[in-house]
Amino acid sequence: MSRLTPKLLLCTTLVAPSLVAAQDIGGTVVDLEEIVVFGGLLPTTLDTTGATIDVAEREDLTTGGLGAASALDALPGVSVSANGGLGTRSTVRIRGLGGSYLGVRVDGIDVTDPSSTQTAFNFGTLLTGSLDRVAVIKGTQSAIYGSDAIGGVIDVQSWRPTQDGVSGNAKLEFGSFETGAANVSVGYLDDRAELALSLGRVTSEGFSARDTDDENDGFEQSSVNLFAAYQVSDAIRVGLSGIWSDSTSEFDRSTTDSSGEFDETRKGLRVFGEYQIGSWTHELSFSSYEVDRFDEGGFTKEFNGQRDTAAYLATGEISPTIALAFGADWTEERATLDGADYDASNTAVFGEVKATPNDQLELSLTLRYDDYSDFDGQLSGRAALSYAFNDATTIRASLGTGYRAPSLYERFGPFAGSGVVDPEESRSFDLGIEHSYGDRGSVRATLFWSEIDNLIGFGSSPDCLPSQSFGCYTQTDGTVETKGLELSGSYALSDRVRLSGTYTLTNAEEDGNRLIRVPRHDLSLALQADVTDQLQVGVNMTRVADILDGFGTPTALDDYTVWNLSARYDITDTAYVYGAIDNVADVSYQTVRGFNAPERTIRFGVETSF
């Protein structure tokens, strides 16, 4: 059974996803070449962008399990730390930078939490059932996304139809810890319309988050993803995307208190309209996102964060070799913590020029200026280059400056000082080379470096109020520096056997002191074999070494090696069953000191498309 892998269709928060082009030839769906809308504000292709992008496709996500963080952990330059199992606090780091340094978009909606201590997203609740792909864009991207994109951006797309007419997908999975998951997606596609609706439900009894007790910490979540677009005329296209999830996570509040329970509801909506006149496309979009969190036993019990954004983007060509984009957006964020309200807004203008003087070279320059309501404006820039020496070898480079705006909590919360807290500032650079062996495989090596200063920290300061005897949020003199090397590649050993792997060397420090929870060495290897035309088996290995954790004087966590086995059997051309054993050797390890990682886990499921 042959499988066609479509080219990627990615989008920034300002560019609506394009309709997937497909043809039904003799009952077989053939995906036509698609335009990749990424790498900046202007359309480009994945082969020619100067940005460093890695992607976990739907099959990768399924192999990784119910939590999307597991699939991301296998990508070069990406590491994950978790305070337990599904639903617990999980942090994804890109090249050593995580949490408040990452932008996260789901179907074009910014889903970072404005009510968090630092604006961030909890990847422990991002599940794979309704997802088509997750793209990781590395390096400073503030010139495109503004704040919270110093380390990079994670762009998530839910399921989309790929064939004309009505189609869909359904999936059931069961596994260890009394875990069950069900997802169903249904959609419609024709020359003018696209519709996709996905429903998901996951429940799990879980395992103890902390290593000090054996009381299980369960998790349950229901979710909905919606996307719709309609070509009103040759010039006008309108659409919307929506997300909703409701979850309950149990956790161990301390080493002596295992009674923690956390409720979270997320909902977001984005509407857009496109108008094309000549070679220019104009887009206007509005999005709204709200997250409600409740922790009965917490220091703060009720959290509510809201974000509203309006954006305009124009793209077009001013010559056969030069394209231009420009636009503006306005964002307001609000947070309510136990009845205390905080809000702030910013307005931004941005532009990009891209030059393609020949088929080998692409150059782009992006600039953005953000004007905030309560501190000085910020100018960000990014330059990117890709050059193809020949059909097989390409080099890529990007240089960017960026910033992280202080969160609403850092600016206005109970531990905000009397002075103004300014944004953190960053610079980043990466240089990579990629070589293709045709249909057999490819290899890639990338050097990266980033630096962040004007850091925001918690401590004593003349700006602290008399009531803040423990300290307040203030500027510090420290500098964070991360640098390292990413290697990745895949190669078909035969028509039925493929080997792939990634390795990342990361040195992440603040003023000479190692950052915690950032592995210095991170290796992943995978072997996939088509035993028959219907049966696939896979073996995955992850090796993590030299990682520190703890406060004050961090100490080493144990190095660990985890093996996973998976198998898939195609019942028909549209249905298959699968199974996996994760952590086959039942290795005991931790990514956060004092918190358990999953022991040996068995899961199996069935998936069908129609």
Number of C-alpha atoms within 10 A of each C-alpha: 8 6 7 8 9 14 14 18 19 27 25 22 22 24 25 26 20 15 22 21 17 20 14 11 8 7 7 9 14 18 17 12 13 17 19 20 21 21 24 27 29 26 21 17 17 19 10 21 25 29 26 20 17 17 18 21 17 19 11 19 23 20 22 23 19 22 20 23 26 22 24 26 21 25 24 26 28 25 26 23 23 25 24 27 27 31 28 23 17 23 22 24 23 28 29 27 25 24 21 25 24 29 27 25 21 22 28 26 26 22 25 26 27 27 28 20 14 20 25 22 25 17 23 23 25 21 24 25 30 27 23 18 22 25 20 22 23 25 31 33 31 31 30 24 24 23 26 29 27 34 31 26 25 22 23 22 22 24 24 27 23 23 21 19 13 15 17 20 20 20 20 18 21 19 17 18 18 11 20 20 21 20 21 21 26 20 23 19 24 18 13 13 18 23 21 22 22 24 19 21 21 22 20 23 18 23 24 24 28 25 16 16 14 11 16 19 26 24 25 22 22 18 21 20 24 22 24 19 23 19 17 12 11 10 12 16 19 20 20 21 24 22 21 18 20 19 20 21 23 25 27 24 15 11 11 10 11 20 13 16 19 19 18 18 18 20 20 24 20 24 20 21 19 21 17 17 11 9 9 15 17 19 21 21 22 20 22 21 24 23 23 19 21 18 15 13 12 12 8 11 14 17 21 23 25 23 24 19 20 19 21 20 22 22 23 20 17 12 9 9 13 16 19 21 22 20 20 19 19 18 18 17 22 18 28 20 18 13 11 11 16 18 18 17 16 17 18 19 19 23 23 23 22 24 17 16 12 9 10 14 18 22 20 24 20 25 20 23 19 22 16 18 13 13 14 11 15 20 18 25 22 26 22 24 21 24 20 19 12 9 11 12 16 21 20 21 22 25 22 24 24 31 27 26 24 25 24 24 23 24 23 21 20 13 20 22 23 16 15 18 24 20 22 21 20 25 22 24 20 24 21 21 17 18 19 17 14 10 8 13 16 18 18 18 19 21 17 21 20 25 20 22 19 20 20 20 16 15 16 16 17 12 18 20 16 10 10 16 10 11 20 24 27 27 21 15 10 15 17 20 23 21 19 19 20 21 20 21 19 20 19 18 13 10 9 13 16 18 18 18 21 22 23 26 19 21 19 26 18 15 12 11 11 19 21 19 25 29 25 18 16 25 20 22 19 19 19 18 19 17 12 11 11 14 16 18 19 19 18 21 17 20 15 21 17 15 22 22 19 14 8 6 8 15 13 14 20 15 15 15 16 19 20 20 19 20 19 20 19 18 14 11 12 11 16 18 19 20 20 23 20 23 21 15 13 14 15 15 18 20 26 22 20 16 19 21 22 21 16 17 15 18 19 19 18 19 19 18 15 11
